[in-house]
Amino acid sequence: MGAARMRQDFSSIPHLVIVLTVRRVMNESIEINSQLIDEAELDPDRSVGGDFAGQSEKSEGARKVESRRPAGLLTEQQLKEFSQRSDAIALVYFLAHYCLIGLSGWLIWIVFPTLWCVPVLLVQAFVIGFLFSPLHECSHGTAFRSRWLNESVLWITALVYVVPPYFFRYFHLGHHRYTQVPGKDPSLVLPEPASLKQYLWYCAALWFWWRNLSWIVRHAAGRIDPATSTYVPKARLHLMVLEARVMLALYGVLALVVILTGYGWALLLCWLLPRFLGEPVQRVLRVAEHVGCEESPDLLKNTRTTLSNRWLHLIAWQMPYHAEHHLYPNVPFFRLSAVHRVIAERVIVESDGYLQGQRRIIRWLRETPADHQGRSFETPVL
């Protein structure tokens, strides 16, 4: 009996060796076929305007980042095709978006002070809130082919959206460098363990306004948080001060004009109040992009695409294709749907839209153990 048992035990050793060998080969294969996002793909000074298509996916000697994607998701030919930019397409999106804002503002002017002002104002809040989309695209330098158009729309939108453009650009690129990496991602939303209470606080966006406005004031006074140098190149730190002073000067002139002309109420109803009310919608979208995904540099596991109706995709400048955007940040927004058709089977996709997606996330948050419910958490930078 003893000899038989011994023979049985030893007979299992080859099987164990085979299993371990296969696992090791698979792990090595995954490592070989996975590559870090090239720093050049996240360099706004290099990518603003023009095409990145001429650059290869892998740049020799370029500083690397932590966000990682598998090699070979797209062929070189596909990447070249998808990286082509267009001034005309982006201008159509830009003009249509601002025409909607102008139309909603005009309707508010017409119907005020009747009760019809309320639904129109909420529509205006929704539309102005989605100015995050052109701000985001222009911060990457990928919205327009022409640099001057890209930077002009970046500044126009930043002023209306009340966000410092260069500050947003560099911190957002930090989000791409360290997507879902705790302690490094400046836009890590609801890091685990998160609770429903934290979700509600985050989506209310009160923290966003306090932090954003206080930074503009502090930067205008020449006070820059030392942590800013983690994401903003040293040679660009002076821009944080300059842009804040320019923004405050322009807002000051605008305030003086509306006070002298007696149209302060129009500014409040057509712009400032809708802008404030629209921010929670954007916070919900930020939740949909990453919350509940893996907190790791793996871009196939840390970012989610949410499929919605055509109109939402349009007003969001195709940002619901968020996993595709993180995998290929230099692909312009209007080509992300083409990227999605190629790699849809590889990325995380919420196919039931934002409402159902939020229900699932809320259900997941409610399952957070009770001993975590009272913990505080760091709200993201932007």
C-alpha positions in Angstrom: 0.0 0.0 0.0 2.8 2.4 0.9 4.7 1.8 -2.3 1.5 2.2 -4.3 0.7 5.5 -2.6 4.2 6.7 -3.2 4.0 5.9 -6.9 0.7 7.8 -7.1 2.2 10.9 -5.4 5.2 10.9 -7.7 3.0 10.4 -10.8 1.3 13.7 -10.1 4.6 15.6 -10.1 5.0 15.8 -14.0 1.4 17.1 -14.2 2.3 19.8 -11.6 5.5 20.7 -13.4 3.5 21.1 -16.7 0.9 23.3 -15.1 3.6 25.6 -13.5 5.5 25.8 -16.7 2.4 26.8 -18.7 1.6 29.5 -16.2 5.1 30.8 -16.3 5.1 30.9 -20.1 1.7 32.6 -20.1 2.9 35.3 -17.6 6.0 35.9 -19.6 3.9 36.2 -22.8 1.6 38.7 -21.1 4.6 40.8 -20.0 6.2 40.6 -23.5 2.9 41.5 -25.3 2.1 44.3 -22.9 3.7 47.8 -23.3 3.7 51.0 -21.4 2.0 54.0 -22.9 4.8 56.1 -24.5 5.4 59.5 -22.9 5.3 61.1 -26.3 1.7 60.2 -26.6 0.9 62.3 -23.6 3.2 65.3 -24.4 0.8 68.2 -25.2 3.7 70.3 -26.5 4.5 67.6 -29.0 1.0 66.5 -29.9 -1.0 69.8 -30.1 -2.0 70.2 -33.7 -0.8 68.1 -36.6 -0.9 64.3 -36.7 0.7 61.8 -34.4 0.3 59.1 -37.0 3.8 59.4 -38.2 5.1 58.4 -34.7 5.4 54.7 -33.9 3.6 53.3 -30.9 7.0 52.8 -29.2 9.5 55.7 -29.1 13.1 54.9 -28.4 14.5 56.6 -25.3 11.2 58.3 -24.4 10.4 58.4 -20.7 7.7 55.8 -19.9 4.7 56.0 -17.7 2.8 53.4 -15.7 -0.4 53.0 -17.7 -0.1 49.8 -19.7 -1.8 48.4 -22.8 -1.4 45.2 -24.7 0.7 45.3 -27.9 -1.0 44.6 -31.2 -4.5 45.8 -30.4 -4.3 47.9 -33.5 -2.1 47.3 -36.5 0.3 50.1 -37.6 -1.9 50.8 -40.5 -5.0 51.1 -38.3 -3.2 53.4 -35.9 -2.1 55.6 -38.7 -5.6 55.8 -40.2 -7.3 56.4 -36.8 -4.8 59.1 -35.8 -5.7 61.5 -38.7 -7.1 64.7 -37.4 -9.5 67.2 -38.9 -10.3 70.9 -38.4 -13.6 70.6 -40.2 -15.2 67.8 -38.1 -14.1 69.4 -34.8 -15.4 72.8 -35.9 -18.8 71.3 -36.6 -18.9 69.8 -33.1 -17.7 73.1 -31.6 -20.1 75.4 -33.4 -23.0 73.0 -32.8 -22.3 72.9 -29.1 -22.1 76.6 -28.7 -25.1 77.2 -30.9 -27.1 75.0 -28.5 -25.8 77.1 -25.6 -26.8 80.3 -27.4 -30.2 78.9 -28.2 -30.9 77.8 -24.7 -29.7 81.1 -23.3 -32.0 83.0 -25.7 -34.9 80.9 -24.6 -34.2 81.6 -20.9 -34.1 85.3 -21.8 -37.5 85.0 -23.6 -39.4 83.0 -21.0 -38.0 84.6 -17.8 -39.6 85.0 -15.3 -42.3 82.4 -16.1 -42.1 78.8 -14.9 -41.0 77.7 -18.3 -37.6 79.2 -17.3 -37.0 76.2 -15.1 -36.9 73.4 -17.7 -35.0 75.5 -20.2 -32.5 76.4 -17.5 -32.0 72.7 -16.7 -31.4 72.0 -20.4 -28.8 74.8 -20.5 -27.2 73.3 -17.4 -26.9 69.9 -19.2 -25.5 71.4 -22.4 -23.0 73.7 -20.6 -21.9 70.9 -18.4 -20.8 68.9 -21.4 -18.3 71.7 -22.3 -16.0 69.4 -20.3 -15.8 67.4 -23.6 -14.2 70.0 -25.8 -12.0 71.2 -22.9 -10.8 67.6 -22.5 -10.2 67.0 -26.2 -8.3 70.2 -26.6 -6.2 69.6 -23.5 -4.9 66.5 -25.3 -4.2 68.6 -28.4 -6.1 66.1 -30.5 -9.4 67.9 -31.3 -8.1 70.0 -34.2 -5.4 69.5 -36.8 -4.4 73.2 -36.4 -2.6 74.1 -33.2 -4.1 77.7 -33.2 -7.6 76.3 -33.4 -7.0 73.8 -30.7 -5.6 76.3 -28.3 -8.2 78.9 -29.1 -11.1 76.5 -28.4 -9.2 75.3 -25.2 -9.2 78.9 -23.9 -12.7 79.8 -24.9 -14.1 76.7 -23.3 -12.0 76.9 -20.2 -13.3 80.5 -19.6 -16.9 79.4 -20.0 -16.4 76.2 -18.0 -14.4 78.1 -15.3 -11.4 75.8 -15.3 -7.8 77.0 -15.8 -6.8 75.4 -19.1 -3.1 74.6 -18.6 -3.6 73.5 -15.0 -6.3 71.1 -16.2 -4.1 69.9 -19.1 -1.2 68.8 -17.1 -3.1 67.3 -14.2 -5.3 65.4 -16.7 -2.3 64.0 -18.5 -1.1 62.9 -15.0 -4.4 60.9 -14.9 -3.5 59.2 -18.1 0.1 58.5 -17.0 -1.1 56.8 -13.8 -4.7 55.7 -14.6 -6.2 54.0 -11.5 -2.9 53.9 -9.7 -3.6 54.8 -6.0 -1.4 57.6 -4.7 -0.4 58.7 -8.2 -3.6 59.2 -10.3 -4.7 62.8 -9.5 -8.2 62.0 -10.8 -8.7 58.7 -9.1 -12.5 58.7 -8.4 -13.9 56.9 -5.3 -10.8 54.7 -4.5 -11.7 51.5 -2.8 -13.1 51.0 -0.3 -15.8 53.6 -1.2 -19.3 54.0 0.1 -22.6 55.3 -1.1 -22.2 58.4 1.1 -18.9 59.2 -0.6 -20.5 58.7 -4.0 -23.2 61.2 -3.2 -20.6 63.7 -1.9 -18.5 63.3 -5.0 -21.4 63.7 -7.4 -22.7 66.8 -5.6 -19.5 68.5 -6.9 -19.4 71.1 -4.1 -15.8 70.0 -3.4 -15.0 70.7 -7.1 -16.1 74.3 -7.0 -14.3 75.1 -3.7 -11.0 73.4 -4.9 -11.2 74.8 -8.4 -11.9 78.4 -7.5 -9.5 78.5 -4.6 -6.7 77.3 -6.9 -7.4 80.0 -9.4 -7.2 82.7 -6.6 -4.1 81.2 -5.1 -2.3 80.8 -8.4 -3.2 84.4 -9.3 -1.5 85.4 -6.1 1.6 83.5 -7.1 1.1 80.6 -4.6 1.5 77.2 -6.3 1.1 74.0 -4.3 4.5 72.2 -4.3 2.6 69.0 -5.3 1.8 70.7 -8.6 5.4 70.0 -9.8 4.6 66.3 -9.8 2.4 66.8 -12.8 3.3 70.2 -14.3 6.7 70.5 -16.0 9.0 72.9 -14.2 9.3 75.0 -17.3 5.5 75.4 -17.4 4.8 76.3 -13.7 4.8 80.0 -14.5 1.8 79.4 -16.8 -0.3 78.4 -13.8 0.1 81.9 -12.4 -0.3 83.6 -15.8 -3.5 81.8 -16.8 -5.1 82.5 -13.4 -4.4 86.2 -13.6 -5.7 86.4 -17.2 -8.9 84.5 -16.2 -9.5 86.8 -13.1 -8.9 89.9 -15.2 -11.4 88.8 -17.9 -14.0 87.8 -15.3 -13.5 91.2 -13.6 -14.1 93.1 -16.9 -17.2 91.0 -17.6 -18.6 91.6 -14.1 -18.0 95.3 -14.5 -19.8 95.4 -17.8 -22.9 93.5 -16.7 -23.1 95.6 -13.5 -23.0 98.9 -15.4 -25.5 97.7 -18.0 -27.8 96.1 -15.6 -27.7 92.6 -17.1 -26.3 90.8 -14.1 -29.4 88.6 -13.9 -29.0 87.4 -17.5 -25.4 86.4 -16.8 -26.5 84.5 -13.7 -29.5 82.7 -15.4 -27.9 82.0 -18.7 -24.4 81.0 -17.6 -23.4 80.9 -14.0 -26.4 79.1 -12.5 -26.6 76.5 -15.3 -22.8 75.9 -15.1 -23.2 75.2 -11.3 -26.2 72.9 -11.8 -24.6 71.0 -14.7 -21.5 69.8 -12.9 -23.1 66.9 -11.0 -23.9 65.3 -14.4 -20.3 65.4 -15.3 -19.3 63.9 -11.9 -21.7 61.0 -12.7 -20.0 60.4 -16.0 -16.6 60.4 -14.3 -17.9 57.7 -12.0 -19.0 55.6 -14.9 -15.5 55.8 -16.5 -13.5 54.1 -13.8 -15.3 53.3 -10.6 -15.7 49.6 -10.0 -12.8 48.8 -12.4 -9.5 47.4 -11.3 -7.1 49.8 -9.5 -4.1 48.9 -11.6 -2.2 50.2 -14.6 -3.8 47.7 -16.9 -5.9 49.8 -19.3 -8.0 46.8 -20.4 -9.2 46.4 -16.8 -9.1 49.9 -15.3 -11.4 51.9 -17.7 -14.9 51.4 -18.9 -16.7 52.3 -22.1 -20.4 53.1 -21.7 -22.6 52.8 -24.8 -25.4 55.2 -24.9 -27.7 56.8 -27.4 -26.4 58.7 -30.4 -27.3 62.2 -29.1 -25.4 61.7 -25.8 -22.4 60.4 -27.7 -22.5 63.6 -29.9 -22.8 66.1 -27.1 -20.1 64.2 -25.1 -17.8 64.4 -28.1 -17.6 60.6 -28.2 -16.1 60.4 -24.7 -18.4 57.4 -23.8 -15.7 55.4 -25.7 -13.5 56.0 -22.7 -11.5 52.8 -22.6 -10.5 53.3 -26.3 -9.5 56.9 -25.4 -7.2 55.7 -22.6 -5.7 53.0 -24.7 -5.0 55.4 -27.6 -5.0 59.0 -26.2 -3.7 60.5 -29.5 -6.6 59.2 -31.5 -9.0 62.1 -32.1 -12.4 61.9 -30.5 -14.4 61.4 -33.8 -12.4 58.2 -34.6 -12.9 56.5 -31.3 -16.0 54.7 -32.5 -13.9 53.1 -35.3 -11.3 52.0 -32.6 -14.2 50.5 -30.6 -15.4 48.4 -33.5 -11.9 46.8 -33.7 -11.2 46.2 -30.0 -14.7 46.0 -28.4 -14.2 42.4 -27.4 -11.1 43.3 -25.4 -12.3 46.3 -23.2 -14.8 46.7 -20.4 -18.1 47.8 -21.9 -21.3 48.9 -20.1 -23.8 48.2 -23.0 -26.9 49.2 -21.1 -26.2 52.9 -20.9 -25.4 55.3 -18.0 -28.5 54.9 -15.9 -28.2 51.1 -15.7 -24.5 51.5 -15.2 -25.0 53.8 -12.3 -27.5 51.4 -10.7 -24.8 48.7 -10.8 -22.2 50.9 -9.4 -24.5 52.1 -6.6 -25.4 48.5 -5.8 -21.7 47.7 -5.6 -21.0 50.6 -3.3 -23.9 49.6 -1.0 -22.2 46.3 -0.5 -19.1 48.1 1.1 -18.6 46.7 4.6 -20.1 48.8 7.3 -16.7 49.4 9.0 -15.7 51.4 5.9 -18.8 53.6 5.6 -17.5 56.3 7.9 -14.0 56.6 6.4 -13.1 59.9 4.7 -11.4 59.9 1.3 -9.4 62.2 -0.9 -11.4 63.8 -3.6 -9.6 63.9 -7.0 -7.9 67.0 -8.2 -10.3 67.6 -11.1 
